[in-house]
């Protein structure tokens, strides 16, 4: 992932977000107060994607892994191991311990990509939609994961319409 101007470890540590909701609020606040930095992040990601160093699928996976780590920091060792085993990152890229600053930057990057358009949208469990490739998925109590063969039998449109109908 590119180095993002305007986002420093000090920026992240000042907020002291400890819960996923607090981290999300901190991201929202940073994005609202620093639209130029968010745009710079979006541009940097697009440039890296244009060179082929990062694919939309890899970006989606990075964001999904960061989301899992933000929602459950105890899962970070598993997330790190998965990222390394799947070639998304190297051991040197990811610290051994959960790093809230890193997760903040990755989720801020997701926000930048979503807000700027021009790249593939990032699906999430909260919004519904197809997951581009397998990986760790964290469902909340009461949520369902539909097997691919059922989606194939009923059709993607059926599930997309169902999600849209009950938003």
Buried (B, 14 or more C-beta within 10 A) or exposed (E): BBEBEBBEEEBBEEBEBEEBEEBBEBBEEBBEEBEEBBBBBBBBBBEBBEEEEBEBEBBBBBBBBBBBBBBBBEBBEBBBEBBBEBEBBEEEEBEEEBBBBBBBBBBBBBBBBBEBEEBEEBBBBEEBBEBBEEBBEBEEEEEEEEEEEEEEEEEEEEBEEEEEEEE
